[in-house]
Amino acid sequence: MNLLEQLKTYTQVVADTGDFSSVEIYKPVDATTNPSLIYTASQDTRYRHLIDDAIDFARKSSSDRQVQLPKAMDKLAVNFGLEILKIVPGRASTEVDARLSFDTDATVVKAREIIGLYESAGTSRERVLIKIASTWEGIKAAEIVEKEGIHCNLTLLFSKVQAVACAEAGVRLISPFVGRILDWHKKNLGVADIPAVEDPGVISLTGIFNYYKKFGYPTQVMGASFRNIDEICELAGCDLLTISPTLLRELEATEGLLTKKLDADQAREMAIEKITVDEKTFRWMMNEDAMATEKLAEGIRNFTRDLIKLEKQMEKLL
């Protein structure tokens, strides 16, 4: 039995892609997208009809070009999500504009608008996760919309304090970015590689998983942003893992024994100190964590960069 087949017995496998053909091949339960993945996928002529539909929707919604563009962008993101939901039995994640990462009210409005587009297309909100950056403002926005039955995937998560704040806010799911944590430490230490058992990203996610299970938080943990299959194997047993097509292919092609590394029952017996996170604590602990602060800011900038590229592409068509 290959590693992918074994992994699916311990963990819910999610495809991290905007490429529908990859979703069909690997048959994940859920799928996630982000502005970077959608921008890349939008260059493929196979998906031109999704762009055309978004442009048509925006033109019919308003004659004001400044109104048309955000409507076209939201509809395009939802169109990709709708196509994914034709293939996967579970959920699709659609991301809020990264430029709203420090605006709670605007994030709430955007989350409601995105869900409205899904529901207008006949899709239940239970099949959608709204992706929001794990800033304090983003977490507070998620807390508001979760109470309305709009479930969230808090992304760009690099630290325990972000994870605890998300759990206390009643967020449905978090996405700790394993590989990006590894990237920062490799650069900081000046090393070419770190073994998976010592990988700071693996260690960080393991700590978050154990904390959640110890204290009975229902928030799901979905590891993301992997650099190699060794990281993935060290996290077998995590609630969910979202994996790129390249690494899914490698897991499928690799034979060997995969053992469960994360165990909720074992976590409940661990001696772990509980912490409470208010805004002051959150900001202080983030300030003290150079890696988390830098990677969160970098992630927001990078998603914004690709969003602007996509906007320029869409603007030419309006």
C-alpha positions as CSV (number, residue, x, y, z in Angstrom):
1,M,0.0,0.0,0.0
2,N,1.4,3.4,-1.0
3,L,1.8,6.3,1.5
4,L,-1.2,8.2,0.2
5,E,-3.5,5.3,0.7
6,Q,-2.2,4.8,4.3
7,L,-2.4,8.5,5.0
8,K,-6.1,8.6,4.1
9,T,-6.8,6.0,6.9
10,Y,-5.5,8.4,9.5
11,T,-6.1,11.9,8.1
12,Q,-8.6,13.7,5.9
13,V,-6.6,14.6,2.7
14,V,-7.4,17.9,1.1
15,A,-6.1,19.1,-2.3
16,D,-4.3,22.4,-2.3
17,T,-4.9,23.5,-5.9
18,G,-7.0,25.4,-8.4
19,D,-6.5,22.7,-11.0
20,F,-9.6,20.6,-11.2
21,S,-7.9,17.7,-13.1
22,S,-5.6,17.2,-10.0
23,V,-8.7,17.1,-7.7
24,E,-10.3,14.4,-9.9
25,I,-7.1,12.3,-9.9
26,Y,-6.4,12.2,-6.2
27,K,-10.0,12.3,-4.9
28,P,-9.6,14.4,-1.8
29,V,-12.5,15.0,0.6
30,D,-12.1,18.8,0.5
31,A,-10.1,21.3,-1.6
32,T,-8.6,24.7,-0.9
33,T,-7.7,27.7,-3.1
34,N,-6.1,31.0,-2.6
35,P,-5.4,34.1,-4.8
36,S,-2.1,32.7,-6.0
37,L,-3.6,29.4,-7.0
38,I,-6.5,31.0,-8.8
39,Y,-4.2,33.4,-10.6
40,T,-2.1,30.5,-11.9
41,A,-5.2,28.5,-12.9
42,S,-6.8,31.4,-14.6
43,Q,-3.9,31.4,-17.2
44,D,-5.1,28.0,-18.4
45,T,-7.5,28.3,-21.3
46,R,-9.6,25.4,-19.9
47,Y,-10.9,27.7,-17.2
48,R,-11.7,30.7,-19.5
49,H,-15.4,30.0,-19.2
50,L,-15.2,30.7,-15.4
51,I,-13.6,34.1,-16.1
52,D,-16.2,34.9,-18.8
53,D,-19.1,34.1,-16.4
54,A,-17.6,36.3,-13.7
55,I,-17.2,39.2,-16.2
56,D,-20.8,38.8,-17.4
57,F,-22.0,38.7,-13.8
58,A,-20.2,41.9,-12.9
59,R,-21.5,43.8,-16.0
60,K,-25.0,42.8,-15.1
61,S,-24.6,43.8,-11.5
62,S,-23.5,47.4,-12.1
63,S,-22.5,49.9,-14.8
64,D,-19.9,51.4,-12.5
65,R,-16.5,49.9,-13.3
66,Q,-15.3,50.4,-9.8
67,V,-18.1,48.3,-8.5
68,Q,-17.8,45.7,-11.3
69,L,-14.2,44.7,-10.6
70,P,-14.7,43.5,-7.0
71,K,-17.9,41.7,-8.0
72,A,-16.0,40.0,-10.9
73,M,-13.2,39.0,-8.5
74,D,-15.6,37.5,-5.9
75,K,-17.6,35.7,-8.6
76,L,-14.4,34.2,-10.1
77,A,-13.3,32.9,-6.8
78,V,-16.7,31.4,-6.2
79,N,-16.8,29.9,-9.7
80,F,-13.6,28.0,-8.9
81,G,-15.1,26.9,-5.7
82,L,-18.3,25.7,-7.4
83,E,-16.3,23.7,-9.9
84,I,-14.3,22.1,-7.1
85,L,-17.6,21.2,-5.3
86,K,-18.7,19.2,-8.3
87,I,-15.8,16.9,-7.7
88,V,-15.2,16.7,-4.0
89,P,-17.8,15.4,-1.5
90,G,-16.8,17.8,1.2
91,R,-15.9,21.5,1.3
92,A,-14.2,24.2,-0.7
93,S,-12.3,27.1,0.8
94,T,-12.6,30.6,-0.7
95,E,-10.4,33.4,0.4
96,V,-11.3,36.9,1.5
97,D,-9.3,39.7,-0.1
98,A,-6.0,39.8,1.7
99,R,-6.1,43.6,1.8
100,L,-8.9,43.4,4.3
101,S,-6.7,41.5,6.8
102,F,-6.7,44.3,9.3
103,D,-10.4,45.4,8.9
104,T,-12.9,43.3,10.9
105,D,-16.0,45.0,9.6
106,A,-15.0,44.8,5.9
107,T,-14.0,41.1,6.3
108,V,-17.4,40.3,7.8
109,V,-19.2,42.0,4.9
110,K,-17.0,40.2,2.3
111,A,-17.6,36.8,4.0
112,R,-21.3,37.4,3.8
113,E,-21.1,38.4,0.2
114,I,-19.1,35.3,-0.8
115,I,-21.5,33.0,1.0
116,G,-24.4,34.8,-0.7
117,L,-22.9,34.0,-4.1
118,Y,-22.6,30.3,-3.2
119,E,-26.1,30.2,-1.9
120,S,-27.4,32.0,-5.0
121,A,-25.8,29.2,-7.0
122,G,-27.7,26.6,-4.9
123,T,-24.8,25.6,-2.7
124,S,-25.2,25.2,1.1
125,R,-23.0,27.3,3.3
126,E,-22.1,24.0,5.1
127,R,-20.0,23.1,2.1
128,V,-18.0,26.3,2.1
129,L,-15.1,27.6,4.3
130,I,-14.3,31.3,4.1
131,K,-10.5,31.7,4.3
132,I,-9.3,34.7,6.4
133,A,-5.8,35.6,7.5
134,S,-5.1,34.9,11.2
135,T,-4.7,38.5,12.3
136,W,-6.4,39.7,15.4
137,E,-8.9,41.5,13.2
138,G,-9.5,38.5,11.0
139,I,-10.1,36.2,14.0
140,K,-12.6,38.6,15.4
141,A,-14.4,38.7,12.0
142,A,-14.5,34.9,12.0
143,E,-16.0,34.9,15.5
144,I,-18.8,37.1,14.2
145,V,-19.7,35.2,11.1
146,E,-19.3,31.7,12.7
147,K,-22.3,32.7,14.9
148,E,-24.2,33.2,11.6
149,G,-23.4,29.7,10.4
150,I,-20.6,30.9,8.1
151,H,-17.7,28.7,8.7
152,C,-14.1,29.8,8.4
153,N,-10.7,28.5,7.6
154,L,-8.1,30.8,9.4
155,T,-5.1,30.8,7.2
156,L,-1.5,32.2,7.4
157,L,-1.2,30.7,10.9
158,F,2.3,30.4,12.3
159,S,2.0,30.4,16.0
160,K,0.3,28.9,19.1
161,V,-1.1,32.2,20.1
162,Q,-2.9,32.6,16.8
163,A,-4.2,29.0,17.1
164,V,-5.5,29.5,20.7
165,A,-7.2,32.8,19.7
166,C,-8.9,31.0,16.8
167,A,-10.1,28.2,19.1
168,E,-11.5,30.6,21.6
169,A,-13.3,32.5,18.8
170,G,-15.1,29.3,17.8
171,V,-13.5,29.0,14.4
172,R,-14.3,25.9,12.4
173,L,-10.8,25.2,11.0
174,I,-7.2,26.5,11.1
175,S,-4.4,26.1,8.6
176,P,-1.0,26.1,10.2
177,F,1.7,26.7,7.5
178,V,4.2,24.0,8.2
179,G,6.6,24.6,5.2
180,R,6.8,28.3,5.6
181,I,7.9,27.9,9.2
182,L,10.6,25.6,8.0
183,D,11.7,28.1,5.3
184,W,12.2,30.8,7.9
185,H,14.2,28.6,10.3
186,K,16.5,27.3,7.5
187,K,17.2,30.8,6.3
188,N,17.7,32.1,9.9
189,L,20.0,29.2,10.8
190,G,21.8,29.2,7.5
191,V,21.2,25.5,6.8
192,A,20.1,23.7,3.7
193,D,17.8,21.2,5.4
194,I,16.3,20.2,8.8
195,P,15.2,16.6,9.3
196,A,11.4,16.1,9.5
197,V,11.5,15.0,13.2
198,E,13.2,18.2,14.1
199,D,11.3,20.4,11.6
200,P,10.0,23.5,13.5
201,G,6.9,23.6,11.4
202,V,6.1,20.0,12.2
203,I,6.8,20.6,15.9
204,S,4.6,23.8,15.9
205,L,1.6,22.0,14.3
206,T,2.0,19.0,16.7
207,G,1.9,21.3,19.7
208,I,-1.2,23.0,18.4
209,F,-2.9,19.7,17.7
210,N,-2.1,18.4,21.1
211,Y,-3.3,21.6,22.8
212,Y,-6.7,21.5,21.0
213,K,-7.3,17.8,21.8
214,K,-6.1,18.3,25.4
215,F,-8.7,21.0,26.1
216,G,-11.5,19.7,23.9
217,Y,-11.6,22.4,21.3
218,P,-13.8,21.4,18.3
219,T,-11.7,23.6,15.9
220,Q,-10.2,21.3,13.2
221,V,-6.4,21.5,12.5
222,M,-5.4,21.3,8.8
223,G,-1.7,21.3,8.2
224,A,-0.7,23.3,5.0
225,S,2.2,24.5,2.9
226,F,4.4,21.4,2.9
227,R,7.9,21.3,1.4
228,N,8.3,17.5,1.3
229,I,6.5,14.3,2.0
230,D,8.6,13.7,5.2
231,E,6.8,16.6,6.9
232,I,3.4,15.1,5.9
233,C,4.4,11.6,7.2
234,E,5.4,13.1,10.5
235,L,1.8,14.6,10.8
236,A,-0.2,11.5,10.0
237,G,-3.2,11.6,12.3
238,C,-3.8,15.3,12.1
239,D,-7.4,16.2,11.4
240,L,-6.7,17.3,7.9
241,L,-3.7,18.0,5.7
242,T,-4.0,20.1,2.5
243,I,-1.4,18.9,0.0
244,S,-0.3,20.1,-3.4
245,P,-0.7,17.9,-6.5
246,T,3.1,17.4,-6.7
247,L,3.4,16.0,-3.2
248,L,0.2,14.0,-3.6
249,R,1.8,12.4,-6.6
250,E,4.9,11.6,-4.7
251,L,3.0,10.1,-1.8
252,E,1.1,7.9,-4.2
253,A,4.3,6.7,-5.9
254,T,6.0,5.9,-2.6
255,E,5.7,2.5,-0.9
256,G,6.5,1.9,2.7
257,L,4.9,1.7,6.2
258,L,3.2,4.9,7.5
259,T,2.6,5.1,11.2
260,K,0.2,7.4,13.0
261,K,2.1,10.2,14.7
262,L,-0.6,12.4,16.1
263,D,-3.1,10.9,18.5
264,A,-6.0,12.8,20.2
265,D,-6.3,10.2,23.0
266,Q,-2.7,10.5,23.9
267,A,-2.9,14.3,23.7
268,R,-5.7,14.4,26.3
269,E,-3.3,12.7,28.8
270,M,-0.5,15.2,28.3
271,A,0.5,17.9,30.9
272,I,-0.2,21.1,28.9
273,E,-0.8,24.5,30.4
274,K,-3.9,26.3,29.3
275,I,-3.6,29.9,28.2
276,T,-6.2,32.6,27.6
277,V,-5.7,35.1,24.8
278,D,-7.0,38.6,24.8
279,E,-6.0,41.3,22.3
280,K,-3.1,42.6,24.4
281,T,-1.7,39.1,24.9
282,F,-2.1,38.3,21.2
283,R,-0.3,41.3,20.0
284,W,2.5,40.9,22.6
285,M,3.1,37.2,21.9
286,M,3.1,37.9,18.1
287,N,5.6,40.7,18.6
288,E,7.8,38.4,20.5
289,D,7.7,35.8,17.7
290,A,9.8,37.2,14.9
291,M,9.1,34.2,12.6
292,A,5.3,34.4,13.0
293,T,5.2,38.1,12.6
294,E,7.4,38.1,9.5
295,K,5.7,35.1,7.8
296,L,2.2,36.5,8.4
297,A,3.1,39.9,6.9
298,E,4.9,38.2,4.0
299,G,1.9,35.9,3.3
300,I,-0.5,38.8,3.2
301,R,1.8,40.8,0.9
302,N,2.2,37.8,-1.5
303,F,-1.5,37.0,-1.7
304,T,-2.2,40.7,-2.3
305,R,0.4,40.8,-5.1
306,D,-1.2,37.9,-6.9
307,L,-4.7,39.3,-6.3
308,I,-3.6,42.6,-8.0
309,K,-2.2,40.6,-11.0
310,L,-5.6,38.9,-11.3
311,E,-7.4,42.2,-11.0
312,K,-5.4,43.7,-13.8
313,Q,-6.2,40.7,-16.0
314,M,-9.9,41.0,-15.1
315,E,-10.0,44.7,-15.5
316,K,-8.9,44.4,-19.2
317,L,-12.0,42.3,-19.8
318,L,-14.6,44.5,-18.2
